[in-house]
Amino acid sequence: GVGMGMTAPVSITAFPAEDGSLQQKVKVSLRIPSKFQDNPPHPSDDSIKIEERQEMTIYSTQFGGYAKEVDYVNYAAKLKSALGSEAVYRKDFYLCNGYDPPMKPYGRRNEVWFVKE
């Protein structure tokens, strides 16, 4: 019953398949605004969970436009290639982040994050 407005980024946890495509399971995460973080409202829908994201170090790449699944997959492949074999990061998932409302036509910001191990 509490309106919190839109937050950024909207973060989608993607689980890549062996061929680099995304499995059909995803987790969408929204940041709880600062004023609600100490005492977040309790979700009325059982499928919504409140999780505390631990501090992490990430490898990241940024791109513009209206991001689609294929864009995230392509930029994840580019990031993997840029990192080479020396970087150690989680291979079982990566994060796809969007920072802009749907009605923003220009100057959009999207990112792919790999979480450093």
C-alpha positions as CSV (number, residue, x, y, z in Angstrom):
1,G,0.0,0.0,0.0
2,V,3.0,2.3,0.0
3,G,4.0,4.0,-3.3
4,M,7.7,4.2,-3.7
5,G,8.0,5.4,-7.3
6,M,10.5,4.1,-9.9
7,T,14.0,3.4,-8.8
8,A,17.2,2.9,-10.8
9,P,18.7,0.7,-11.8
10,V,16.2,-2.0,-12.6
11,S,18.5,-5.0,-12.3
12,I,17.7,-8.4,-14.0
13,T,19.8,-11.4,-13.0
14,A,20.4,-13.4,-16.1
15,F,21.4,-17.0,-16.1
16,P,23.4,-17.8,-19.3
17,A,23.1,-21.2,-21.0
18,E,26.2,-23.0,-22.4
19,D,25.8,-21.3,-25.8
20,G,25.6,-17.8,-24.2
21,S,21.8,-17.4,-24.6
22,L,19.7,-16.7,-21.6
23,Q,17.8,-19.4,-19.7
24,Q,14.1,-18.7,-19.3
25,K,14.5,-18.0,-15.6
26,V,15.3,-14.4,-14.5
27,K,15.1,-12.4,-11.3
28,V,14.1,-8.8,-11.5
29,S,15.4,-6.5,-8.6
30,L,14.3,-3.0,-7.8
31,R,16.2,-0.8,-5.4
32,I,14.2,0.2,-2.3
33,P,14.5,4.0,-1.9
34,S,16.8,5.2,0.9
35,K,14.1,6.4,3.1
36,F,12.5,2.9,3.2
37,Q,15.7,0.9,3.6
38,D,15.8,0.7,7.4
39,N,12.2,-0.4,7.6
40,P,10.9,-1.6,4.2
41,P,7.2,-2.1,3.7
42,H,6.2,-5.8,3.7
43,P,5.1,-7.1,0.3
44,S,1.5,-8.2,0.0
45,D,2.4,-10.6,-2.8
46,D,4.3,-13.8,-1.7
47,S,6.3,-13.9,-4.9
48,I,8.0,-10.6,-4.0
49,K,11.0,-11.0,-1.6
50,I,13.1,-8.3,0.1
51,E,16.8,-9.2,-0.2
52,E,19.8,-7.3,1.0
53,R,22.4,-7.1,-1.7
54,Q,25.9,-7.5,-0.3
55,E,28.7,-5.3,-1.3
56,M,30.3,-6.5,-4.5
57,T,33.0,-5.6,-7.0
58,I,32.0,-5.7,-10.6
59,Y,33.3,-5.7,-14.1
60,S,31.0,-3.5,-16.2
61,T,30.2,-2.3,-19.7
62,Q,27.7,0.4,-20.7
63,F,25.6,0.9,-23.8
64,G,22.7,3.1,-24.9
65,G,19.4,2.6,-26.6
66,Y,16.3,0.5,-25.7
67,A,18.0,-2.6,-24.5
68,K,16.6,-6.0,-25.6
69,E,17.7,-9.5,-24.5
70,V,19.9,-9.8,-27.5
71,D,21.7,-6.5,-26.6
72,Y,22.5,-7.8,-23.1
73,V,23.7,-11.1,-24.5
74,N,25.9,-9.3,-27.1
75,Y,27.4,-6.9,-24.5
76,A,28.0,-9.7,-22.0
77,A,30.0,-11.5,-24.8
78,K,32.0,-8.3,-25.5
79,L,32.7,-7.9,-21.8
80,K,33.8,-11.5,-21.5
81,S,36.1,-11.1,-24.5
82,A,37.6,-7.8,-23.1
83,L,38.3,-9.4,-19.7
84,G,40.1,-12.4,-21.3
85,S,41.0,-15.4,-19.2
86,E,42.8,-13.5,-16.4
87,A,39.7,-12.0,-14.7
88,V,37.9,-14.2,-12.1
89,Y,34.1,-13.6,-12.0
90,R,30.9,-15.5,-11.5
91,K,30.0,-17.4,-14.6
92,D,26.6,-18.8,-13.5
93,F,24.9,-15.4,-13.7
94,Y,25.3,-11.8,-14.6
95,L,23.3,-8.6,-14.0
96,C,21.6,-6.6,-16.7
97,N,20.8,-3.0,-15.6
98,G,18.6,-0.3,-17.0
99,Y,18.6,3.2,-15.6
100,D,15.9,5.0,-17.6
101,P,12.1,5.2,-17.7
102,P,10.5,3.6,-20.8
103,M,9.4,7.0,-22.1
104,K,12.9,8.5,-22.3
105,P,13.8,8.3,-26.0
106,Y,17.4,9.5,-26.0
107,G,20.5,9.2,-23.8
108,R,19.5,5.9,-22.4
109,R,21.9,4.0,-20.1
110,N,22.2,0.2,-19.8
111,E,24.9,-1.9,-18.2
112,V,26.1,-5.5,-18.0
113,W,27.8,-6.4,-14.7
114,F,29.9,-9.5,-14.0
115,V,30.4,-10.0,-10.3
116,K,34.1,-10.5,-9.3
117,E,34.8,-13.6,-7.2
